Amino acid sequence: MTSRRRFLRTAGYATAATLVATSALSRLHAQSAAPAFPASFDPSDDPLFMSTVKLASLIRAKKLSAVEAVDLHFARIDAVNTKINAVVAQCRERARVEAAAADASLARGRLLGPLHGVPFTIKDSFDTAGVVTTGGTLGRKDFIPGADATVVARLRNAGGILLGKTNTPEFTLGGGGKGTINLIHGVTRNPYHLDYQSSGSSGGAGAIVAAGGASFDIGTDFGGSIRGPAFACGIAGLKPTYGTVPRTGHIVGYGGAFDNFQEAGPMARRVEDVAYLMPIITGPDDWDAAMCPVPWPDYAKVDLKKLRVAFYFSNGQMAPTEELQATVKQTVAYFRDLGVTSLTEDAPPKMKELAQIRQAFSGANGRDHMRRMLKLHGTTQASPGLNLSGNVLPSADFTRLCEEMDAIKSEQLAWFESYDLIICPASQQAPVPLDWERPANWAGASYTSQYNTTGWPAGVVRCGTAANGLPLGIQLIAQPWRDDVVLAAMAHVESRTGGWVKPVL
């Protein structure tokens, strides 16, 4: 990580957006991300709350200008952000200049891309050229990058207009069970109940998208950081297959022992938007070495009736509440009603063992990687929730953990050959209050990190409402590189439940 950042700085802080503008892989990405304009199934007529797909079509048809769309979203941010504290930096003047330029371009008959004029926010862990990027750490409180992260560059190159940055815990990992909180910007609140968490670490993204202040955002997911906020804020979020979306320019980047845990993916109010955004941000950037040039499949072509579905109610470590188990039962019924005949209660083998190995593996270096990040960014006061403890293991034990983790992943992958889709809880409980404390037996409670360890695609979509009035979501998982199956399943659930519901703020 240190050598990467030194190179970026000596190269004028160039990210993949500038380094690979003419490379073969970049040309491949540009071809695969060619504009396609699907029909929208969103019934909303309000530009603040309609889907990204619908808003983009409205702007293309000149029924709403980009300037109007940007101004509407900034007005919404003004109305809600003092309550939820989701947006922590804004670039208003630049956004309006870019919106005016987009309108002028469209008047000349030139479309900038599939996101022409669409306003969006981005998680504050992604570098943004000319806009402060803290990553939630005090050492970067005033840091302004010289170039965009790869995903940010791709969204802007597609015509999207950046409004600002959304809150994240320190290094996206320092929430400590308190959701999205850091020492610079404080805590982000849930738009459905201000005394509750928006989850983390993409909690600012989830909250502002749910509240209508941004058409979409991009989150990152190391153990559930896209799916947790999607669950708590009642929106749709996808953690794609490992190797899909470049992490170049993200404060927790690529490489190292924990490389395959981290993915980036879209967060939006509608599943059609998640599907619309993925081809724009996927593909190699000639910098993040783990990225694969895999064509992005069309989820509309998935025949859901033919899917072989596995479902489970508990991960065998911490049983979900009855209302969370009920979401699994109801979701299974949605697929049975569709005509799916292969529905089996089953779960990947050795989930508990895999969770235990990952926990030991993550602390095997005594969390030295965390201390290195603090030093790299000049942070002398870490967030209270940042885990800096761990048992330093001899190299022989570390090697054993690597081998055992890989062996279980292979066993689970072999198990998955019998199925196409998994339905399971997204959490063990409904969204929690701001002052919630993790129980002593919390280790192994996660229903999301299992699929960071395997790298399988996993999404969350709203499927109901909890007894406390907050959203409930369901998690859907498919085989590697079958993100289209996840999206198709999410879309079916959304069609039955209605998906996202406007919060009262």
N, C-alpha and C positions, 0 to 999 in steps of 0.2 A: 504493500500500500504506500509506504514511504517513497520507494523508488518511482512508483507511478506518478505520485503527486509532484515529485521533483521534476520529472520529465515534462509533465503538463505545464509547470511554471516556466521552465527554461524554453519551452516551445511557445511561449506567449499564452499560456493557459489554454491551449487549443484542446477541445474535446473532439470526439469522433465526428461531430457535425462539420467541423472544418478539416480535420485530418484526412477524412476518407471521402471527400465530396466527389472525387472522380474514380474511386476504386471499383473493382469488379463487383465486390459484394454489395457496395452501396448502390450500384446500378441495378443489381438483382433485387434489392429491397425496393427501389423506386418503381420497378416494373410490377412487383407483387402488390405494391400499395397503390396501384392506379385507381383513380376515383370510381366508385360504384355507388349508385344511389338507390338503396332499397326503399320499398314502401314502408311507411310508419304505421304501426298499429296502436299508437298512443292516442287516446281520445281527448287529451287536454288541448285547450285553445289559448292558454296563457303562456306567452314566451318564456316566462320565468320557470314554469313547471312542466312544460312539454319536453319530450325527449330530444336528445341531441340530433337524432335523425330528422325529426320533424322541424326543429329550429333551423337546421342547416338548409332544408328544402325551402323554408319560408324566406330565408335570406337570399338563396339562389333565385327564387322567383320574384325578388324585389318587392315582396309584400311587407318586409321589415328590413330596415337598413342595419348594417353592422354597428353603426354609431348608436342607433336606438337600442339594439340588443345589449351593447356594452353599458350604456347609461342605465338601462333597466336593472341590470345585474349589480352595478355599483350602488344603485339606490336600495336594492334589496340587502346588500351587504351592510349598508348604513343602518337599515332597519333592524337587522337581526344580530349583527356581530357583537354589539355591546352586551347581548344576553348570552351568547354561546361561545364567544372568544375562539372562533375557528380560523379566521383569516388574520395572519400576523404581520404581513407586509403587502403593500399594494403598489402597482405601477400605473396609476390612473392616467397621467398625461400621455405616457407612451401608448397605452392601450387605446386611448381615443384617437391619437395620431394614426395608429395602425388600422383602426376601424374606418376612419375617413379614407385612408388609402385603399382599403378593401372595397369600399363603396365606389370609389373612383375607378378602380380596376374593373369592377363588375359593369359599370356604366360603359366602359370601352369594350365589353364583351369578353373580358379575360377573367376566368375563374381561378382563384389561387389554389384550390384543392378541395377535398371532401369536407373540410372544416371551415370553409370560407366564412369569416366573420363570426364564428362561434366563440363565445367567451368561456374561458375555463380557468381553474386554479390548479396549482401544483403543490404537492407535499414539500415542505421546507427542507427536506433532506436532499432534494435534487438541485444541482447548480442551475442558476438562472442568470444569464448575462445581464449585468447592470442592475440586478435586483438582489438585495441582501439575502444571503442564504446561511442560516445559522446551524442547521442540523440539530437544533435544540441544545447546543453546547455553548457555554459562556465564552470560550476562546474564539468563537466565530460570531460573536454578537453583532459585529459591524462588518463582517466579511462580505465583499461583493465580487462574485466570480467574473472572469473575463469572457466566458462563453457558456452556452447552454449544455446541460446534460443531453445525451443522445435522444432520449424520449422527448424532452422539451423541444429540442431542435426539430424533431420530426413532426410534432404537433403544430409548431409554428409554421414550418414549411408547408404543411397541409392547409394553412389558412386560419388556424386557430389563434385566438387573441388571449394572451395571458393577462389575467386580472391581478394576480397576487399569489402569495404563498400561504399554505395552511399548516397548522400547528402539528408538531410531532414531539414525542419524548426525546431526550438526549440520545443521539446516535440511533434513533428509532427503537432503542432497547432499554431505555431508562425509566419506564413508567412505574415499575415496581408494584403492579396491581392497582394503580391509581388511574389507569387509562392514559389519556394524552395530556401530559403535564411536563413542564420543564422550568428551570430557574430563570429563564429569560421572559417567557410569555405567559406563564401560569397555566391554568387548567382549561381545557375545552369541555363544554357541557353538552349534554344530549338535547337536541332541539325538541324532543317529545316530552321531556321532563328535565328542567334545569338543575335539579338536585341529583341527577344520575349521570353516569359516565357515558361518553361516546365511544368507549373502548379505545384500543390503540394497536399499532402506533400511528395508523393513518386516520386518527380520530378527528382531526381538523378537516380532512378531506371528506370523511363520511358525514360530518355535521353540516358543513356548508352546502354540500350537494343535496342532502335531504331537505335543507331549509330553502333551497331555491336560489342561493347566492352564486352558484356556478353551474354550468351545464354538465360538467364532469370534472373529474380529477384523476390523477394517477397515483396509486399507492404502492407501497412495497410490503413484502410479506416474508418474514423470517421464521415465524411460527404461528401466523394467523393474523398478521397486521393489516391485511386487506379484508379478510373474511370476518374478523371480529367487529370492526366498525360497520361493515355492511349489515351484519346481524343486529348490532345495537341501534343503528340509525335507519334501518328499514329500507336499504337500497340494494342494488345488485353489484357484486364484486367478483372478479375472477383472479385467482392465482394461477397463471398459466403453467404449462409444462416447463420444467427446468430446461433452460437453453433457448428460450423463446424471445424474451425482451432484454436488450442490453442494459446493464447496470452502470455503464460508464457515466461518470459525473454524479453518482450517488455517494453520499457520505460513507455508507457501508457498501463498498464496491464489490468487485469480483475477486476471485482468487483466494488462496489460503485454505486452511483446514475446513472452514465452514461454507465454502463456496456454494455448494449445491442446496443449502437451506434457503437462499435468498432469491426471490423473484419479484418482478414489478408487473403491475397490471391495472386495468381501468376500474373506476368506481363511478357508477351513474345511477340514475333513478330507474332506468328501464334496461332490460336485458338486450333489447335491440341496439342500444347504444354501446354496451360492452362489446358486442359482436362487430359493430361499426368501427370502433376504435382500434381493435386488435390488429388488423392488417396494416394500420398506419404506423404502429410502434414496434412491430415484430421484425425480426431478421438481423443478421450479423451487421456489426458496425466496424469490423476490422480492428477492434480494440479489446472488447470483452471476449476472451478466447473461448468461452464455453458456449457461445451462441451458434445455432445450427440453421442452415438455409433451408428450412422445411416449409413447403407451401402451406398457406393458411386455408383450412377447409371451410366450406360453406355449411353453417349449422342448419340451414333451411332444408338441406338434402338428407338429413338424418331421419331414418324411418324408426320412430320411437317404438312402434308396436313390436318390432323385432328385437328389441333390446333384451339382454339377459341381465336382470337386475338383482343385486344383492342389497340387503338392508340390515342394519343393526341398531339397537337402542342404546347400548352401552359399550364403552371401550374396555370394560373389564377392570378399570382402575378407579373411576369415580362416576357413579351412575347419575345420569341427568335427572332433573326434576320430572314429575309426571307430565307437566304441560310440555316439556321439551320432547319427551318420549311420544306424546300425542302428536307432535308435528311430524314425526317419522311415520307413524301409523296413517295419518291423513294423507301424507305425500304418497305413500305406497298405494293408497286407495285411488289417488288421481291417476296413477299409471295403470292400475287394474281397470279403472273405468274407461281408459283409452283403448284397452284391448291387449295390454301386455300380459302374456301368459306365464312368462318365466320370471317369477318373483320368489326369491329364496332368502330366508333369514340366515345370514352368514356374515362373517367378518374376516379381514386379513389375519393370518396367524401371527402370533407373537407380538401383538401391538404393545403389550405391557413391557416385554423384554426390550423392544426397540426404543421405547420411551426412556427406559432406565439407562440404556447404553448411550443414547443421545445426551442425557443429562450428565453422565460421567464424562463423556467425550467433550462436552462444551466447557467443562471446568478443568480439563486435564492439564492445561498450561497455567493454572492458577489465575485465569482471566487476564493473562498478560496482554492479550490482544486489546482488551479494553483500556488498560493503562497506556499502551502504545498509542491508541487513538487520542486519549486525553493529552498526552505529551505532544503528539503531532499537531494538534489544533490549538495548543497553548492554553488548555483549560486546567486551572489549578483547583477549582471547586466542582466536584462531580455532583450530579443529581442524586438525592438520597435513594432513588429507586434503581440506580445503576448497579448491577450485580458485579462486584469486584472480587468476590470470594470463589475459591475453587481449590480442589485437592490436586497439587502438582504430582503427576504420575511419571514413573520411569518410562523410557521410550518403549520398552518391551510391552508394558501395559497399554500404552497408547496404540501401539501397533495391533495388539489383540482387540481393542475396542473397534478400530477401523475394520478389521477382518470380520468381527462378529456383526457389526452394523451392516456391512455389505452382504453378508450371508443371509441375514433376515430379509433385507431388501429383495434379494434374488428369490427367496422363498415366497415372499408376498407377491412378487411379480408373476411367478408361476401359478400361484393361487388365482390371480386376476385373469388368467387365460379363460377361465370358465364364465366370466361375466364381462359386461360392457359398461355397467353403471353401478355405483354405490350410492345409496341414500343413507344418511346418518345425521345425528345432531351436529349443529354448528357450535354448540356450547353446552356446558352441563347445567346452565341456569340462565334465567332471563337477565337482561341488562341490570347492572348493579349500581347502588348509590355512590356518590363521590367519596364518601367516608368509609366505603367497604374495606375490610381487611381480609387478606388471603388466609384461609384456614391452614393449620399446621400440616395437614395431609394434602396440600395443594399439588405437590409434584405428581405428574401423570394425569392431571385433570384436563389437560388440553385435548380438544377434539379436532384441532386443526394442524398442530405441528407434525403429527404423523405423516401428513402429505407434503410437508416441506422436506422431511427426511427422505421420502421416496422420490420426490420430484414430480409426482403425478398431478395433473390439472384438477383443480378443485374450485368450486364456486359456491357463493351463498346468495340466496334471493329471499325476499320477505315472503312469509307464508302464513302470517297471522299476527295476533296481538296478545300480549301477556296479560295476566290478571292485574298487573300494576299499570296497564295502559301503554306500555312500551312495545316496540316491534319485536317479533320473533322471526327468525330465519331458519332455513333448512340448508344443509350442506350436500352437494352433489359432486361426485368424483368419477373420472373416467380413466381409461388406460392412457399411458404416455402418448402424446401427440394426437389424442382424440379430444381436444378441447371443444371441437364441434359438438360432441355428444353431451358434454357438460352444459354448453350454451343452449342446446335444443331442450334438454331436460329442465333447465332453469326457465326457459321461455314457456314450457308447458305448465310448470307450477305457477308462474306469474299469470298465465291466462286463466287459471282456475281460481286464484286468490285475489287477483287485482294488483298484487305487488305493492309498490310504494304508495304511501298515503301522506298527503300534505300535513305537516305538523301545525299546530296552533301556537303561534309565537306572538 
